[in-house]
Amino acid sequence: MDKYYKAGEAIKKLGIPRSSFFVLVNTGKIPKVNLPLRKQALYPKEEIDKIAAEQAKFLQELEQSPERLKFMLPRREDLEQLVDIDRLVFHGETLILPDEQQRRFAYNPEAMHVLKDTKTDTVLGGITMSPLKQEVLEKLMRLEIDETQVKPEDYLPFTTGKLIDNYVIGIIARPGVGEKYYAGKLIYAARDYLLELLEHGVIIRRIYTVASTKDGERTVKNLDFTRLPGERKGKYEEFRHPYVLDLETTDSKSKLVQEYLNRKKNLERRQKRYKMSLSLD
């Protein structure tokens, strides 16, 4: 038995979520062995160690060449890659195909971004976030509908001159040993994008989302989102929990909120100095 890992041992060696491990097993990317008189499958150490080593080498290459990774608006072929990732992770009934995704852009051209390895032209993950019609946002928070029921015309653009509530429709990273790395890069890139919007006068008041997996819930809790009342069990998920992050809470423990408030304060100071300089002229 020294030549095999149990599932838990293999997951620990690869450093990936349990759900992603079994996605890779089911798609044949991680081999398994069913031995007589054993209910649970085993996983060849040689293969698992090889996968871990190859992925570690790849991630090291990305760290040494960060310019390879680009957070960008998706092209049609990027959306197709994103759907392929969705197929690995979710059930077919929950998929939103590229044609439907592209229709959103008529209402908010910046509703979706992907994280891409430009050297290999590979989409590593993506995030969809946008202001929504108020009645749709409220239904999502009351768990009366889910994200697949949000129509393209329910999306609103990022506009200046008013406070905006933003909704994170979904975030997904390509399953594999690098999944946590990709997810982390996506979150940091999304944070930078929100700060960039602020610099252009788009002020986000609150960020809403619904966690529908254990991994998703861990992520929003790590970002100091506050859970709202409500829970709904679905056909393909263990639960649905609504969350909010208030970007106006001055005593928040969230690093994102504090950075956002500091950047907002600095922006207001610059605008004030600029107006004063105009009045002096």
N, C-alpha and C positions, 0 to 999 in steps of 0.2 A: 504493500500500500504506500510505500515511500515515494512511488512514482506519480501519485495522484493528490490533488487537492479536493477537499470537500467544498461545497458551494460557498460557505462563509469564508473559508480560507482563500479561495480564488478571488472573491469580491474584495477582501482586504488587500490582497496582493496587487490587484489592479486599481484599487482606490476609486471605484465607481459606485453609483447607487445600485441597490439590489435589482430594482426594476430594469435598469439599463443592462445589467449583466444578463438577465434572462432574455431581453430583446436580442442581444448578440448571440446567445445560445440558440434561440429559436430561428435565427436567420443563418445559422451555420458558421458564424464568424468566430465563435468559441466552440471547440469540439467537446463533446461529452462522451463518457463511457458508461454503459449500463452493465454492471457485473451481476452474475447470478446470486440470488439470495439477498440482494441489496435493493431496498426500495428507492434510495436516493442515488442519483447519478454522481459520478466522479469526473474530475477534469484533469487531463494530463499536465503535470507540473512543467514539463519541458515546453509545451505549447503556451501555457499561461505565462511562464517566465519570459518567453520569447516576445509575446504580445506586449508585456509590460516594458521590456527593454526597448522595443521599437518605438513605442509611444513616448517613453521618456526621452529618447533621442530626438523625436519629432518636436516635442514641447520645448526642448532645449534650443533647437534651431529657431523656433518662433521667438523665444526670449532674446536670442542673439540678433534677430532681424525683425523687430517689432513693426517695421514699416510694411511687412507682408500683410498684416491684419488691417482691414479697413472696414469701418462702420459706415454703411452707405445705403442710399435708396436702392431698392432692388430693380433689376432688369427682369424681363419675362423669364429668361432661363434661370435666374436666381430664384424666382417664385416656384418654378418647377422643382428645383433642388429642395426648397423648403417643404414642399408637399411630400417629397420622398422621405424627408426626415419625419414629418408628421405620420406617415404611414408606418414607420418603424415603431413609433411611440404610442400612437392612439389608434382607435378603431376607425374603420372606413367611414362610418356614419357621421363622424365628427369633422371630417376633412372639409376644408374650404379650398376649392380649386382655384388655379391662377386667374381664370376669367373673372370669377367673383371677387378675388382679391384686388384685381386691377380696377374694378368698378369703384372701389373705395377712393381711389386716387382722384376721381372727379370731385369729391367732396372734401378730402384732405390729402393733398399730394405728398405729405410727409407722415402719413399714418403708420407706415411700415419701414423698418430698417433691417438690414442683414449684416452679420459679421462674416467677412469673407477672407479667405487666404488667397491673395491676389496672385501668388506664385503658381498655385495649382488650380486656380479658378474654382475653388471649392467653398460652398456656403457652409459655415460651421454652426450657424444658428441665426435666429431672428427674433425681433420683438415688434409687436403691434401695440401702439398706444396712441390715443387720440381723445380730444374732447368729444362728447356724445350729446345728443338731444337729452334734455333734462329728464323727460319722462322715461326714456330708455335707460338712462343711468340709474334712476330710482328703481326700476323693475329689476335690473341686474343686482342691485344691492339688497332688494327684498327677496332675491332668488326666485323670482317669478319666471324669468327667462335665463338662458345661458348665452354664451358668446356666439354660438352658431346661429342664433336667432336675431342677431344684430344685422340690420340691412345696410347696404352701402350709403343710402340716403340718411341714415341715422348718425353718420360721422359728421363732425364739424371741423373747420380748419383752425389752426393756431392763429389767433388774431390778437392784435395789440389794442390797448385802450380799455380793457376790462379784465377782471379776475376770471380765471378759467379753472374748471375742474377737469382733471385728466383721468382717463381710465386705461389701465394696462389690460388689453384684451388677451394677450398671450405672449409668453416668452418660451423659447425652446432652443436647446442646444443639441448638436449631433451626438447620438449615443456613442459611447466608447470610452477609452481610458482618459481621453482629454476632455470629457464632457464637463466636469467641474471647472476646468480651466476656461473653456469656451463660455460657460455661463457667467463666470466672474468677469471676463472681458466684456460680455454683453452688458452686464449691469453697470460697470464703470463707464462704458461708452454711452449708455442711456443717460446716466447722470450728467456727463459732459454735454450731452445734447440738450438736456433741460436747462443747464447753465447758459448754453449758447442761445437758446430761445429767449432767456431772460435778458441777455445783452441786446437782443433785438426788440425788446419791449413786450415780449409775451410772458405774462406773469401767471404762473400756475399757483392756485390756492391750495388745492388738495389733489392727491393721487389716490384713486380707488382701484381695487382689484378683487378678484375672488380666487382663493386658493382651492384647487380641486384635487391636489395630491399631497402626500406627506412632505415630499421634497419641496413643493411649492410653498407649503406652509412654513417650513423651516426657513426658506429664503425671505419671505416677508417679515417673519419674526426677527431675523438677523438684521433687517433693515429698519426695525423698530416701527413697523406698521401696527396699528391698533385694530384688534378684532372687533367687529360689529356684531350685534345679535343676529342670529339666523343660521340655520343649517338645513341642507337638503341632500338627501341621498339620491344618487342618480344611477342609471342603468350601468354605466361604464366607469363609475368612480366611487370611491369610498365615502366621500363627503364633499360639500361645498361650503366654504366659510368666507364671508365678505370681510374685507379689511380696508382701512384708510390710513393715509399718511398726511397729516396736516402740516403744510409748509409755512404756516403762519404762527405756529406754537413756539414762542421764544424760549421757553424752558425745556424744549424737547431734548431727549438724550440722543436723538438720531444725528449722526455725522452729516448725513445728506441734508437734513433740515437746517442745521447750524451753518453748513457751507452755503446753502441757498440763501439764508437770511443775511449772512455776511456779504455775499456777492450782491444781493439786492440793495443793501445799505450803501455799499461802495458805489453802485450804479446811481443811486439817488444823489449821493454827494457829488459825483461827476456832473450829473445833469444840473444840479443847483449851481455849481461853479460856472458851468457853461452859460446858464441864464444870466448870472451876475456879470459875466464878461461881456455879454451882449448889451446889457443895460448900461454898462460903463462906456461902451462905444457910442 
